[in-house]
């Protein structure tokens, strides 16, 4: 899958909706589709509530996509897009905690865990699909930085900033160095 429409249809066929409508779902998946690399394809996707801490505290609905290179999390807000990225090599474990009508999927990474609230009827199938796709997909071998174009290097550094590895100041310095 490469487009938001394909991701929407995948979720519709699988029943992965968490109560969201078509236009809302397309907005979330457009964030992901707009940031796919040319050699990247979405293997599976779904919608969930990001980093739910309590019934009143979370980061809102996100679109999630497992690609052949990374796990992407995208949200469209009024004026900005939020995209988070975890390289497949940083994924360590999945844990599912079922409740009566909801479930929490925790994705453990080499950094911080990500908590995603799902509906209980879709959660087990989503976890199984993630596991199957990860088992099929060998960990990608990244190209050395010197073989990347300046745009690709900037995109990689932006991803590192988005996931908290680089600060804004560090990103600006690296950006300056790359563009010289």
C-alpha positions in Angstrom: 0.0 0.0 0.0 1.2 3.5 -0.8 -1.9 5.7 -0.6 -4.3 6.8 2.1 -7.1 5.3 0.1 -5.4 1.9 0.0 -4.8 2.1 3.8 -8.4 3.1 4.4 -9.7 0.2 2.3 -7.4 -2.2 4.1 -8.8 -1.1 7.5 -12.4 -1.3 6.1 -11.8 -4.8 4.9 -10.2 -5.8 8.2 -12.7 -3.9 10.5 -10.0 -1.8 12.0 -11.9 1.5 12.6 -12.1 2.3 16.3 -15.2 4.3 15.5 -13.6 6.7 13.0 -15.2 7.8 9.7 -13.8 7.8 6.2 -12.7 11.4 5.9 -11.1 11.4 9.4 -9.3 8.1 8.6 -8.0 9.4 5.2 -6.6 12.5 6.9 -4.6 10.3 9.3 -3.4 8.0 6.6 -2.5 10.9 4.3 0.1 12.0 6.9 1.7 8.6 6.5 1.4 8.3 2.8 3.0 11.8 2.4 6.1 10.6 4.2 6.7 7.2 2.6 10.0 6.8 1.0 10.1 5.7 -2.7 11.1 2.1 -1.7 8.7 1.9 1.2 5.4 0.1 1.2 2.8 -0.3 4.0 2.4 -3.9 5.0 -0.5 -3.3 7.5 -2.2 -0.3 9.1 -4.8 0.6 11.7 -6.2 3.5 13.8 -5.9 3.9 17.5 -5.6 6.4 20.4 -2.0 7.4 21.0 -0.3 7.2 24.4 -3.5 6.9 26.5 -2.7 7.4 30.1 -6.2 7.8 31.5 -9.8 8.2 30.2 -9.1 12.0 29.9 -5.4 12.1 29.0 -4.1 10.9 25.6 -2.6 12.3 22.4 -5.7 11.7 20.3 -6.3 9.4 17.3 -3.4 8.5 15.1 -3.0 6.4 12.0 -0.4 3.6 12.4 1.4 1.8 9.6 4.0 -1.0 9.6 6.1 -0.7 6.5 9.0 -2.7 5.1 11.4 -0.2 6.9 9.7 1.3 10.0 6.6 1.7 12.1 4.9 5.0 11.4 2.5 7.0 13.6 0.7 9.9 12.0 -1.8 12.5 13.1 -3.3 15.5 11.3 -4.1 18.5 13.5 -5.7 21.7 12.4 -2.5 23.4 11.2 0.3 20.7 11.5 1.0 17.1 10.8 2.6 15.0 13.5 4.7 12.0 12.3 6.6 9.7 14.5 8.8 6.9 13.2 10.4 3.8 14.7 12.9 1.9 12.6 12.1 -1.9 12.6 15.5 -2.6 14.1 14.3 -0.6 17.3 11.2 -2.7 17.8 11.7 -5.1 20.7 8.4 -6.5 21.9 4.6 -6.2 21.8 2.2 -6.6 24.8 -1.6 -6.6 24.7 -3.6 -5.9 27.8 -7.3 -6.7 27.2 -10.1 -4.9 29.0 -13.9 -5.2 28.6 -14.4 -3.0 25.5 -10.8 -1.7 24.9 -7.3 -3.0 24.8 -3.9 -1.4 25.2 -1.2 -2.4 22.8 2.3 -1.5 24.1 5.1 -1.5 21.6 8.4 -1.7 23.3 11.3 0.0 21.5 14.9 0.7 22.3 13.7 4.1 23.5 10.3 4.7 25.1 7.3 2.3 24.9 4.4 3.4 22.8 0.8 2.7 24.2 -2.0 2.5 21.7 -5.7 2.1 22.8 -7.7 -0.1 20.5 -11.2 -1.6 20.6 -11.1 -5.1 22.1 -12.7 -6.8 19.0 -9.8 -5.6 16.7 -6.8 -5.7 19.1 -5.8 -9.4 18.9 -6.0 -9.4 15.1 -3.9 -6.2 14.8 -1.2 -7.7 17.1 -1.2 -11.0 15.1 -0.9 -9.0 11.8 2.0 -7.0 13.2 3.8 -10.1 14.3 3.2 -11.9 11.1 4.5 -9.0 9.0 7.5 -8.5 11.2 8.3 -12.2 10.9 8.1 -12.0 7.1 10.2 -8.8 6.8 13.9 -9.1 7.4 15.3 -6.0 9.2 16.4 -3.5 6.6 20.0 -2.8 6.0 20.4 1.0 6.0 22.6 2.7 3.4 25.6 4.5 4.8 24.9 8.2 5.4 27.5 9.3 2.8 25.5 7.6 0.0 22.3 9.5 0.9 21.3 12.7 -0.9 21.1 15.9 1.2 17.3 15.6 1.2 17.4 12.0 2.5 20.0 13.0 5.2 17.7 15.8 6.3 14.7 13.5 6.4 16.6 11.0 8.5 17.7 13.7 10.9 14.2 15.0 11.2 13.0 11.5 12.1 15.6 11.3 14.8 14.4 14.7 16.1 10.7 13.5 15.9 11.4 10.4 18.0 13.4 12.4 20.6 17.0 11.3 19.8 18.0 14.8 18.6 17.0 18.1 20.2 15.7 21.0 18.0 19.1 22.7 18.5 21.1 19.6 17.5 18.8 19.1 14.4 19.4 22.7 13.4 23.2 22.3 13.7 23.1 19.0 11.7 20.9 20.6 9.1 23.4 23.5 8.8 26.3 21.0 8.4 24.4 19.0 5.7 23.4 22.0 3.6 27.0 23.5 3.6 
